[in-house]
Amino acid sequence: MLSDKPEGTPAIRSLGITRRQAVAGIGVATAAASVAGMATWWIDHKPLDHHGFSLVTPSTADEALIRLLAGNECYISEHFDVGNRGRTTQRRAEVAPAQHPYAIVLACADSRVPPEVVFSAGLGDLFVVRVAGNIVDPRCLGVLGSIEYAIEELKIPLVLVLGHEGCGAVKAAIQAVQRGAHPPGAISVLTDAIRPVVEGLAGASGDLLARAVIANVQRQADNLLHAAEIVTPAVIAKRVRIAGGVYELNTGRVRLLSEIPTAGPQAESSK
C-alpha cells in the first residue's frame, strides 16, 4: 500500500518539517550566482504565501513530494511567477550541460494535464514520462525503461504516478469490458493494461469511471513497484519512493491516494 502525505502546508507538517524549515536556505544553500539571483528576486517580490514552495532543489523523496504539492498549490492559486522563473533564458543555460530533476512523473498523455504546468515546474525540474492511461505494462517497455533510466542514472528519489479525472484510456477499458470489444491497433495495449482494474470493480457502486481512475493509479504504481530488476531494489533500499495521485480537471488540484477515502479498497480489488 502506498503511504502518501496530505497536500499543501499539512503535508509539510505531517512530514515533521515546518514551513520555516521547508523554505530555509533560500539564497544561502549555494554561492552560485544563479541561485543568489533567484533568491534576490524572491525577496524583492515578497510573495504573500507561495505555500511553502522552496527554491532549494529537493534531495529526498519527501522533499520532492513537498515541492510538487507546493507547486500544485501555486498553480491553483495562479502564482504563475513560480513556474515562470524556471523557464527563462538563464535557466535554460544553467541546465544545458546536465540535468538533475528531483522527481519522476508518470502521467497520462491527456493534453489537459501537463505535469510541468500542474506542479509549477521549470526546465530541468521534472523527468516526465507520459502515456495514455499512465500505464506500466510489459508491452510498453519504453515507459518502464525511461523510469528505470531516471532511477539508475539520474538518481531521482521520487516517482509519482499521476492519473486524472475522466481519463479517456480508462473509459475505453470500461467500454471494452462492458461490450466485449477489442479496440483496434495498439490502442488495445492501453485497454488491456487497464482491463484488470475494471474487472476488479465489477458490481461496485457509484461512479465506475471515477473509481477505476483511482484504482488504475494504484495498480500501475504496484506494477512499477514490482519491476524487479531496478525499481524494486531501489525501493527496498529506500533510495526511491513511489507515490500516486489523481488530478482534478476542474479544480487543478492533485489529490494523493491517501486523501481519497475509497482508494484503499479499490486498490485492493484491482490487484
C-alpha positions in Angstrom: 0.0 0.0 0.0 1.3 3.4 -0.8 1.9 5.9 2.0 1.4 9.5 0.9 1.0 12.7 2.9 -1.7 15.4 2.6 -1.3 18.2 0.2 0.0 21.7 0.8 1.0 23.0 4.2 -0.5 20.0 6.1 1.9 17.8 4.0 4.8 19.7 5.4 3.6 19.4 8.9 2.9 15.7 8.6 6.5 15.0 7.5 7.8 16.8 10.6 9.0 19.7 8.6 7.9 23.2 9.4 7.2 25.8 6.8 10.3 27.7 8.1 12.4 24.6 7.6 10.9 23.9 4.2 11.9 27.3 2.9 15.1 27.7 4.9 18.3 28.0 2.9 16.9 30.2 0.2 19.7 32.2 -1.1 22.3 30.6 1.2 22.2 26.9 0.0 24.8 27.7 -2.6 27.1 30.5 -3.5 26.2 30.1 -7.2 25.3 33.4 -8.8 22.2 31.9 -10.4 20.7 30.8 -7.1 21.6 34.0 -5.5 19.9 35.9 -8.3 16.7 33.8 -7.8 16.8 34.4 -4.1 17.1 38.1 -4.6 14.1 38.0 -7.0 12.2 36.0 -4.3 12.8 38.6 -1.6 12.1 41.6 -3.9 8.7 40.2 -5.0 7.7 39.4 -1.4 5.2 36.7 -2.2 2.3 36.5 0.2 2.5 32.8 0.7 3.6 30.5 -2.1 2.5 27.6 0.0 6.0 26.7 1.3 7.5 26.4 -2.2 11.3 26.4 -1.8 14.0 27.3 -4.3 16.3 24.7 -2.8 16.4 21.6 -5.0 14.9 18.6 -3.2 17.3 15.8 -2.4 15.0 13.3 -0.8 11.6 11.8 -1.8 9.8 13.6 1.0 11.3 16.9 0.0 10.4 16.2 -3.6 6.8 15.4 -2.8 6.6 18.6 -0.7 7.9 20.6 -3.7 5.4 19.0 -6.1 2.4 19.7 -3.8 3.6 23.3 -3.0 4.0 23.9 -6.7 0.5 22.5 -7.3 -0.9 24.9 -4.7 0.9 27.8 -6.5 -0.7 26.7 -9.8 -4.2 26.5 -8.3 -3.7 30.0 -6.8 -2.4 31.3 -10.1 1.0 32.2 -8.7 2.4 31.5 -12.2 5.5 33.5 -11.4 6.9 30.5 -9.5 7.0 28.3 -12.6 7.9 31.1 -15.0 11.2 31.7 -13.1 12.3 28.2 -14.1 11.6 28.8 -17.8 13.9 31.7 -18.6 16.9 32.0 -20.9 19.1 32.0 -17.8 17.6 28.7 -16.5 17.9 27.2 -20.0 21.7 27.9 -19.9 22.0 26.5 -16.4 20.6 23.1 -17.2 22.1 22.8 -20.7 25.2 21.0 -19.5 23.4 18.4 -17.4 20.0 17.5 -15.9 19.3 16.9 -12.3 15.5 16.6 -12.0 14.1 16.0 -8.5 11.0 13.8 -9.4 9.8 11.4 -12.0 6.2 11.9 -13.0 4.4 9.1 -14.9 1.4 10.9 -16.3 -1.4 10.4 -18.8 -0.8 11.9 -22.2 -4.1 13.9 -21.8 -3.5 17.5 -23.1 -5.2 18.9 -20.0 -2.7 17.5 -17.6 0.8 18.8 -18.3 2.9 18.0 -15.2 5.3 20.9 -15.6 2.4 23.3 -15.5 0.4 21.5 -12.8 3.4 21.5 -10.5 4.8 24.9 -11.3 8.0 23.3 -12.5 10.7 24.8 -14.7 13.3 23.5 -17.1 15.3 20.6 -15.6 12.9 20.1 -12.6 10.9 17.0 -13.6 11.6 13.9 -15.6 8.2 13.3 -17.2 7.0 10.1 -18.8 3.6 10.4 -20.5 1.4 7.6 -21.9 -2.4 7.4 -22.2 -3.7 5.8 -19.0 -0.4 6.3 -17.2 0.2 2.6 -17.6 3.2 0.3 -16.7 3.0 -2.7 -18.9 5.4 -5.3 -20.3 4.3 -4.4 -23.9 5.2 -0.8 -23.3 8.8 -1.1 -22.3 9.7 2.4 -23.3 7.7 3.7 -20.3 9.4 1.3 -17.8 12.8 1.8 -19.4 12.5 5.6 -19.2 11.7 5.4 -15.5 14.4 2.8 -14.8 16.9 5.1 -16.6 15.9 8.1 -14.4 16.3 6.0 -11.3 19.5 4.3 -12.2 21.3 7.1 -14.0 19.8 10.3 -12.7 19.3 9.1 -9.1 15.9 10.6 -8.7 14.3 9.7 -5.4 10.6 10.0 -6.1 8.2 8.5 -8.7 4.7 10.0 -8.8 2.1 8.0 -10.9 -0.4 10.7 -11.9 -3.9 9.8 -13.1 -6.7 12.3 -13.8 -10.5 12.5 -13.6 -12.4 11.5 -16.8 -9.4 9.6 -18.2 -10.2 8.5 -21.8 -8.0 5.4 -21.7 -9.8 4.2 -18.5 -13.1 4.9 -20.2 -12.1 2.9 -23.2 -11.1 0.0 -21.0 -14.5 0.1 -19.3 -16.3 0.1 -22.7 -14.1 -2.8 -23.8 -15.1 -4.9 -20.8 -18.7 -4.0 -20.9 -19.1 -4.6 -24.6 -16.7 -7.4 -25.0 -14.9 -5.3 -27.7 -11.3 -5.3 -28.7 -10.0 -1.8 -29.7 -8.2 -1.6 -33.0 -4.4 -1.3 -33.4 -2.1 -0.6 -30.5 -5.0 1.0 -28.5 -5.6 -2.5 -27.2 -2.3 -2.4 -25.4 -3.7 0.5 -23.3 -7.1 -1.1 -22.6 -5.6 -4.5 -21.8 -3.3 -2.9 -19.2 -6.3 -1.3 -17.5 -8.8 -4.1 -18.1 -8.0 -5.9 -14.8 -8.8 -2.7 -12.9 -12.3 -2.6 -14.4 -12.9 -6.3 -13.9 -11.9 -6.0 -10.3 -14.5 -3.3 -9.7 -17.4 -5.4 -11.1 -20.5 -4.8 -9.0 -19.1 -1.8 -7.3 -21.5 1.0 -6.5 -21.0 4.7 -7.5 -19.3 6.3 -10.5 -17.4 3.4 -12.1 -15.1 5.7 -14.1 -14.1 7.7 -11.1 -13.4 4.6 -9.1 -11.5 3.0 -12.0 -9.3 6.1 -12.4 -8.2 5.8 -8.7 -7.8 2.1 -8.8 -5.8 2.3 -12.0 -3.2 4.7 -10.4 -2.8 2.2 -7.6 -2.4 -0.8 -10.0 0.1 0.9 -12.2 2.1 2.1 -9.1 2.1 -1.5 -7.9 3.2 -2.7 -11.3 6.1 -0.3 -11.1 6.9 -1.4 -7.6 7.3 -5.0 -8.8 9.5 -4.1 -11.7 12.2 -6.3 -10.0 15.4 -5.6 -12.0 15.9 -1.9 -11.0 12.8 -0.4 -9.3 12.2 -3.0 -6.6 15.7 -3.0 -5.2 15.8 0.8 -5.2 12.5 0.9 -3.2 13.7 -1.8 -0.8 16.9 0.2 -0.2 14.8 3.3 0.4 16.5 5.1 -2.4 13.2 5.6 -4.2 9.7 6.2 -3.1 6.6 5.6 -5.3 3.5 7.7 -4.8 0.2 8.0 -6.6 -2.2 10.9 -7.2 -5.2 11.9 -9.2 -5.6 15.3 -10.9 -8.9 17.1 -10.7 -9.8 18.7 -14.0 -12.0 21.4 -12.6 -10.0 22.5 -9.6 -6.5 21.8 -10.8 -5.7 20.0 -7.5 -3.6 16.8 -7.3 -5.0 14.5 -4.6 -2.7 11.9 -3.3 -4.2 8.4 -3.0 -4.2 8.5 0.8 -6.5 11.6 0.7 -9.2 9.7 -1.3 -11.2 7.6 1.1 -12.1 4.9 -1.4 -8.6 4.5 -2.8 -7.6 1.6 -0.4 -10.4 -0.8 -1.0 -10.4 -0.1 -4.8 -6.7 -0.6 -5.0 -7.0 -4.0 -3.2 -9.8 -5.1 -5.6 -7.8 -4.2 -8.6 -4.9 -6.5 -7.8 
